[in-house]
Amino acid sequence: MKEIYRQLMEQHGGSIPFTILGGVHHKEHKKKTIRRRKQGKKKKRKISQTRRRGKALSSKGYSEGTIIRHKGLLMKLNSSKKWIQV
């Protein structure tokens, strides 16, 4: 056995690590790669009741004085073709 190996075995307790023999070398600082995150689906924002604007009722096809129910409310068409709540 070569003198170098004998010294290494004494130094390391009978077995010589591969890194010292020259088999495998570990880098001190590995180059880090940047991982890109997957973009999740965007959530729809809920619009509050106060900001929500309902569509205006159409007066087309109705004569004045007509009363209809719209979204649980009674509405009456006046002479100027505008809906008013009854």
Helices and strands as residue ranges (DSSP letters): H 3-12, H 18-21, E 67-70, E 73-77, E 83-85
